[in-house]
Amino acid sequence: MQRAAEAWSANPPFQQDPQVNRQFMVQFAIILVQQFRTEEERLLRARAPQFARRRGENQRLALRVRDLLADLGLGLEVTPSIQQFLEAWRDHQQGLSGCAEAEAPREH
């Protein structure tokens, strides 16, 4: 997913093509939802204290993708919005490192 985001960001001519943007966002959305489910299941199994916060962040980002896809469906220019979303997603990904302790088994 990171490579797809970097490829999209590195190709400004493609960013102006609504069909390319829509295809990118559809594929990104599918992978994003799968990633969020996996992350949330892992945090829930570990009884990680940050589960609720991460789930809320995941839902917020998923709603942004939904809104971008709706705007693309209306034929709106969303290139700047996609760029902003990708920046928010990258920040979110960096927050995963703070969840690494959730992978370790908890002592009882």
C-alpha positions in Angstrom: 0.0 0.0 0.0 2.9 2.3 0.8 4.3 1.8 -2.7 1.0 2.5 -4.3 0.7 5.7 -2.4 4.2 6.7 -3.3 3.7 5.8 -7.0 0.5 7.9 -7.1 2.2 10.9 -5.4 5.3 10.7 -7.7 3.2 10.9 -11.0 1.5 14.3 -11.2 0.2 13.7 -14.7 -1.8 10.7 -13.6 -3.2 12.6 -10.6 -5.2 14.8 -13.0 -7.0 11.8 -14.6 -10.3 11.1 -12.8 -10.3 7.5 -13.9 -6.8 6.9 -12.5 -7.7 8.6 -9.3 -10.9 6.5 -8.9 -9.1 3.3 -9.7 -6.4 4.1 -7.2 -8.8 5.0 -4.4 -11.0 1.9 -4.9 -7.9 -0.3 -4.7 -6.6 1.7 -1.8 -9.9 1.5 0.1 -10.1 -2.3 -0.2 -6.5 -2.7 1.2 -7.1 -0.1 3.8 -10.2 -1.8 5.2 -8.4 -5.1 5.3 -5.4 -3.5 7.1 -7.6 -1.8 9.6 -9.5 -5.0 10.4 -6.2 -6.9 11.0 -4.8 -4.2 13.2 -8.0 -3.9 15.3 -8.2 -7.7 15.7 -4.6 -7.8 16.9 -5.1 -4.9 19.3 -8.3 -6.5 20.6 -6.7 -9.9 21.2 -3.9 -8.2 23.1 -6.3 -6.1 25.1 -4.3 -3.1 24.1 -5.4 0.1 25.8 -5.1 2.1 22.6 -7.7 -0.1 20.8 -10.6 2.4 21.0 -8.4 5.3 19.9 -7.0 3.4 16.9 -10.4 2.1 16.0 -11.8 5.7 16.0 -8.9 6.8 13.8 -9.4 3.9 11.4 -13.1 4.8 11.1 -12.3 8.4 10.5 -9.8 7.6 7.7 -12.3 5.0 6.1 -15.0 7.7 6.0 -12.6 10.1 4.3 -12.0 7.4 1.6 -15.7 7.0 1.2 -16.2 10.7 0.8 -13.3 10.9 -1.8 -14.9 8.1 -3.8 -18.2 9.8 -3.7 -16.6 13.1 -4.9 -14.8 11.2 -7.7 -18.2 9.6 -8.7 -19.6 13.1 -9.0 -16.7 14.1 -11.3 -15.2 16.5 -8.8 -11.5 17.4 -8.9 -10.1 15.7 -5.8 -6.3 15.5 -6.4 -5.5 17.9 -3.4 -7.9 15.9 -1.2 -6.3 12.6 -2.1 -2.9 14.2 -1.3 -4.2 15.4 2.1 -5.7 11.9 2.8 -2.4 10.2 1.9 -0.5 12.5 4.3 -3.0 11.7 7.1 -2.7 8.0 6.3 1.1 8.2 6.5 0.8 9.9 9.9 -1.6 7.2 11.0 0.8 4.5 9.8 3.6 6.0 11.9 1.3 5.7 14.9 1.4 1.9 14.4 4.9 1.8 15.8 3.4 3.0 19.1 1.1 0.0 19.0 3.9 -2.5 18.7 3.7 -3.4 22.3 0.2 -4.8 21.6 1.9 -7.7 19.7 3.7 -8.9 22.8 1.7 -11.2 25.1 0.5 -9.6 28.2 1.5 -11.1 31.6 -1.3 -11.9 34.0 
